């Protein structure tokens, strides 16, 4: 099956917001390829290493919150 990695990356970035802690850190429990792509796009720090979390960039944190609302927010009415 061919997958749309752009859509996957948007969903992963949105879900990373749910693991937000210590200001700008988030747990990195997602697919390594997606995490590497998000790093290459400038949204998170390098996910390679022993740390169990990554740091959002300013842009990444804002986009993560925006995508969480867009993709998973409940609309009233």
N, C-alpha and C positions, 0 to 999 in steps of 0.2 A: 504494500500500500504506500502510495506517495503522500507525504504529509506537508502541510503548509507551515514551514518553520517560523514564518513571520507571525502567524496567529498563535503558534505555540509560545513564542517568545513574549507576546503580549499577555497571554494568560499567566505564564510563569512570573513575569514582572508584577502583574496585579496580585498574584497569590503571595509573592514575597513580602508584600506589605503586611500580611497577617502575622508574619513572624518578627515584626519590628520590635526592637528592644534597645535599650541604652542609647536612645536618640536616633541614630542613623544606621544601626546594625540590624541585620536580619539573618535568620538561620538559612543555611544553604542546602537544604535537603531536596534539591530538584536535579533533573537530568544534567549531566556535566556538559553536554554539547550546548544545551540551552543557556546554561550559566556562562559558558565561555562566550557565546554570541552576545549576551547582555553586557559582559565586560568589554568586548570589542566595540559595542555601540556606545560605551561610556556611561552606562547606568549603574554599574557596581564595580567594586574593587576586584582585583584578580582573585578568582575562586580557588586557585591552586594553592594548596598548603594545608597545614594541620589544623588551622582554626576552623571551628564549626560554624562560623558566620562570616559574612562579607559586609562591607560598608556601602551604603547607597551614596552615589554622588548627589549633589543638590538636584540636578535634573532628573536623576533616576528616582529619587524619593517622590518628587512631585508627579512624575509620570506614573509611578506605581500606584499612588493614591488615586489619580485620575482614572486609570484603567480599572482599578478595583470597583469604583463607582459605576463606570460605563458598562463593564462586563457583568457585574454581579449585584449591582444596587437594585433595590426594590423601588419601583415607581408607584406612586400613590394614584389611586383612582381605579 
